[in-house]
């Protein structure tokens, strides 16, 4: 059951200034047993925090396989605060030491903090810390379990667990051979990963993202994917890289929008072995 906890504690230790960091989880353990559980959680609150106090919201997420649970948060404040998503272990350490040391799943510092995450089953904490001055903070969190993999001729959605310090390569559908095209790439993960669209013909990247948990997540206007336009005909590969010491659990989806339908592409595809065609 989801419940809300508000807790304000005075820190004896001096708070450290926290910069945005690239967070990882304690472990990745996605359950593959089928479940009828679903999640639809929204937090929308405004809190006034004295200096060196923090607010936390605890929520427990069940197994929702084959659907995936994802969410995003933002905090808007009149002075800089630190906002982070933590696991139980991370929150226990933070609550014991009073040190907001960074390295959390999502960790940001400023007057507008905004990030998203793919969740596995477990208990999580959204923490907002007024580390330098009193702050009035608007806090929003949305968590849902309505992502499920879909596949068709021009789009693909899959879940992948990427081992530590490894890449996963996904050949794009051969519709990219028929005409110039546009493509959107949506991805969300439980720790930061990098997305690359690789042009096999030129052996160069057409696009490389920064390390993110949520592709191109922005608030004004709301955006959540990378969109590339006017890519030339050719063979392409989507590469997802995990630079961390722990496995990454990722949901990715791409959609191809050809400029026109090439009537001769089908004959070409019939001669190919193992071509991804939907």
N, C-alpha and C positions, 0 to 999 in steps of 0.2 A: 504494500500500500504506500502511496506517495504521501509525504507529509512535509509541512513547512516548519523550519526551525529558524528563529532569529536569535542570535546570540551576540552580545557586545561585551568584549573583554578588553581591559586596559593592559597594554604590553609594558612590562618592566624593561625589556630589552629595547635598544634603539632600533627603529625600523631602518632597513636598508632600502635604497632606491633600486627599484626593479625595472630592468629593461626588458623589452619583448624578447622571449627566448623560444627556441625550437623544442617543443615538449615531446616526451615519449611516455608511454604507459608502463605500469609495472610488468604487465604480461599481456599476451593476446590469447584469448581462449574463447573462440566463437563456438557455441553449441550448435551441433548439426541435427539434433533431434527435433522433429517437427512439433510445433506448438500452435495453439490457438490464441495465445496472449497477444494483446495489442497495447500500444502506448499512445496517448494523446495528452500531453502535459504542457500547460502554459503557466508561466509565472510573470506577473506584471505588477511591480511594486515600486514605490519611491521611499527611500530611507534617508534619514539624517544621521550621519555618523560623526561623532567627535573624533578629533585627531587621535591616531593610534588605536582606533577601534575597527572591528570588522563585522560584516554581516555574512552569514552563510545560509545556504539552502541545500538541504540534503534530499536526494531522490534515489530510489532503488529501481533498477530496470530488470525485467524478467527476460528469459529467452523468448524471442519472437520469430525464430527461424520457421519458414524460409524468408520472411520479411526481415529487413534490417532496420535498426533504430538509429535515427540521426537527429541532430539538433543544432541550434545556433543560439547565441546569446549576444546581448549588447548592454553596455552600461554607459550612461550619459551623466556627467557630473559637472559641477561648477568649479572644481579643482581636481588636479590629477589624483587618480586612485589606481590601485592595482586590482585586476580582475583575473581570476584563474578558475579552470576546472581541475579538480583534484580527485584522485582515487582515495579510498579509505586510508591507505597507508600514508599517502602524502599529507592528507589532512591531519592525521594523528601527529605526525612529525611537526607540522606547522603549528598546531594547537599546543603542543608541548613546549616547543622552543621559542615560539613567538617570532621566528625569523621567516620572512617571506623571501625565500632564497632563489626562487625561480626553478626552471626545469620541469614545470608542470605540463599537463597535456596541452592546455592552451593557457597562455600567460601573456597578459598585455598591461601596458602602463600608459595612462593618459586621461584626457577628459572624455574621449570617445573610444571605447574598447569593443571590438566586434570580432567574433570567430565562430566556427562551427566544428562539428565532430561526428564521426561514426562511432556509436557506442556498442560495446559488447555487454553481456549480462554482468551486473554488478551494482555497487553502491558508489555514487558520485556526489561531489560537493561543488557548488558554485560559490566562490568566495570573492567578496569585494572588500578591499582593505584601504581605509583612509590613512595612509602611512605618513603624511606630512602636514595635513591641516584638516579642520572640519570640512565635511563634504555633504552636499545634498545630491543623492544619486538616484536616477531612474534606472531600474534593473529589469531586463526582459529576458526570458528563456522560453524557447519552444522546442519540445522533443516529441517526435512522432515515429511510428513504425510502419510507414506505408511505402517503403522502397522494396521492390521485388524485381529481380532480373527479368529483362525482356529481350527478345531477339527477333529480328526481321531482316529483310534484304538490305536496308539502308541504315539500320541502327542495331547496336549491341549493348547489352548491360550484363555485367558479370561481377561476382565477388571473388576476390583473390586474397590469399595470405602470402605475403612476400617475405621470405626469410631475411634475417639481418644482413645488411651490406650486400644485397643482391637486387637485380632488376627482373621485372616480368615484361616480356615482349608480346604484344598482341597484333598480328597482321590485320590491317584494315580491310574491309570488304573491297573486292576488285571493281566496284562501281567507280572507284577513283581512276581507273584506267579509261573510262568511257568518255569523260569530258572534264574540263576544269570544274572545280567544286568548292563549296563552302563546307565547313565542318564545325560542330560544337562538341566539346569534351566536358563532361560533368564528372567530378570525382569527389569522394568524401572518404575519410580514413580516420582511424583511431590514433594516429600519430602522423607527423609531417612526412610527406613523400614528394617526389618531383615527377612532373609529367613532361614527356618529350614526344613530339610527332616527328618521326625520322623519315626523310626522303631517301628511299633505297636506291634510287637512280643516281643521285648526286652524292650519296653517303654524307649528307649534312642534315642538321636539324632544321625543320621548318618552324619549329616553336619549342621553347623550353621554359617551363614555369619556375618560379621560386619554390622553396619548400613550403608546402601548405597542408592543412588538414581538410580544407574545403576549397574547391577550385574557384578562384576569383570572387570570393564572397565579398560583396559590398552593399552598403545600406542605402545609398541615395544615387540613383534608384536601385532597388533590390536586384542584384545580379548574382548568379551562382555558377556560371560556366565560362569556359574559354571559347571564343568564337573566332575562327580563322576564315578569311574570305579569299576567293580567287586563287586557290592553290592550283598548280598546273597538273595535268594528267600524269599519272605515274603510280608506282607501288609505294605504299607508306606503312609504317609500323608505329603503333602507340607503345611507348616504353614508360613504365612506372618504376621509379627507383627508390629504394629504402636505404638511407645512409646510416641508420641507427643500429644499436647493438641488440635490439629486440625485434621480433617479427612485426609486420604492419598488416592490419586487416583493412582492406580497401574495397569499396564499391566504385566501379567506373562505368561510364556510359558514353558512347559516342554516336552521333547522328550525322550522316553524309547527305548533302544536298547538291546533286549534280546540276550543272547549268543546263544540260539537255540530256535526253535519252539517246544513247548511241545504239542503233539497231544492229551493229556488227559485234557488239561486245559479247553477246551470248555465244556466238560461234567460237570466239577466242576462249571463253571460260570453259567450254566443253573440252578443250585440249589441255586444260590445266589439272594438275594433280594436287588435291588438298587445298584448293583455293577457297578462302572464306567468302561465301556468297549468301549466307542467311538460311 
